[in-house]
């Protein structure tokens, strides 16, 4: 998945929607607080208005809050696979703690079955 595809998939999972206004602009609208940002209608991806989940740990923390208890266990398993170092049998707890936002984003998308392998 491209970075934009990842950000869009996470945003949608967190309740973001897109709407076109009467001027032909797209608005990214978060349903809870109705925060609105615009981007040009020629673009088919959100480039403004949704959190940068791949580089912002705070944004990923908010996304993680949407997981239920069962999903959380799957998320931790996915995160362990992503942060595990090559040839390492067990994961150290510090690796979970130090997982970056991009690693957490991939684990999140794998957990909600929205991850797509990049096609070569």
C-alpha positions in Angstrom: 0.0 0.0 0.0 1.1 3.5 -0.6 1.4 5.9 2.3 -1.7 7.8 1.1 -3.7 4.6 0.8 -2.7 3.7 4.3 -3.7 7.1 5.7 -7.0 6.9 3.9 -7.8 3.4 5.1 -7.0 4.3 8.7 -9.0 7.5 8.5 -12.1 5.7 7.2 -11.7 3.1 10.0 -11.7 6.0 12.5 -14.9 7.5 11.1 -13.6 10.1 8.5 -15.8 10.6 5.4 -15.4 12.6 2.3 -18.0 14.9 0.8 -17.9 17.2 -2.3 -19.2 20.7 -1.7 -21.1 22.9 -4.2 -17.8 24.5 -5.4 -16.3 21.1 -6.5 -14.0 20.8 -3.5 -13.7 17.8 -1.4 -14.0 18.0 2.4 -12.6 15.6 4.9 -15.1 15.5 7.7 -14.6 13.8 11.0 -18.0 12.8 12.2 -17.4 13.4 15.9 -16.2 16.9 15.9 -17.0 18.0 12.3 -13.5 19.3 11.7 -13.3 20.3 8.1 -10.4 20.8 5.7 -10.5 21.3 1.9 -8.5 19.8 -0.9 -8.8 20.2 -4.7 -11.4 18.0 -6.5 -8.8 16.9 -9.0 -7.1 14.9 -6.3 -8.6 11.5 -5.4 -6.8 11.1 -2.1 -6.8 13.1 1.1 -3.7 15.2 1.2 -5.0 17.7 3.8 -7.4 17.3 6.6 -6.8 13.9 8.1 -4.1 13.0 10.6 -0.7 11.8 9.4 -1.0 8.4 10.9 2.3 7.2 9.5 4.4 9.7 11.3 2.3 10.9 14.3 2.2 8.6 17.3 -0.6 10.6 18.8 -2.8 10.0 15.8 -2.0 6.3 15.9 -2.9 6.3 19.6 -6.3 7.7 18.7 -6.7 5.0 16.0 -5.7 2.3 18.4 -8.5 3.4 20.7 -11.0 2.2 18.1 -10.0 -1.4 18.6 -12.0 -3.7 20.8 -10.4 -6.1 23.3 -10.2 -9.0 20.9 -8.9 -6.8 18.1 -6.3 -5.4 20.5 -4.8 -8.9 21.0 -4.6 -9.4 17.2 -3.1 -5.9 16.9 -0.3 -6.8 19.4 0.4 -10.0 17.5 0.7 -8.2 14.2 2.8 -5.5 15.8 5.1 -8.1 17.2 5.6 -9.6 13.7 6.4 -6.2 12.3 8.9 -5.0 14.9 10.6 -8.3 15.5 14.2 -8.2 14.4 15.4 -10.8 11.8 16.5 -14.1 13.3 15.0 -13.2 16.6 12.8 -15.8 18.2 11.1 -13.7 20.9 10.1 -10.0 20.9 11.3 -7.8 23.7 8.7 -5.7 25.4 10.7 -2.6 24.6 10.2 -3.3 20.9 6.4 -2.7 21.4 7.0 0.5 23.3 9.4 1.8 20.7 7.4 0.9 17.6 7.1 3.9 15.4 3.9 5.3 13.9 4.4 3.6 10.5 4.8 0.2 12.2 1.7 0.8 14.3 -0.2 1.9 11.2 0.7 -1.3 9.3 -0.2 -3.5 12.3 -3.5 -1.6 12.7 -4.4 -2.1 9.0 -3.5 -5.8 9.2 -5.7 -6.2 12.3 -8.8 -4.7 10.6 -8.1 -6.6 7.4 -7.4 -3.5 5.3 -3.7 -4.1 4.5 -2.9 -4.7 0.9 0.6 -5.9 -0.2 2.3 -3.6 -2.7 2.1 -5.0 -6.2 5.4 -5.0 -8.0 
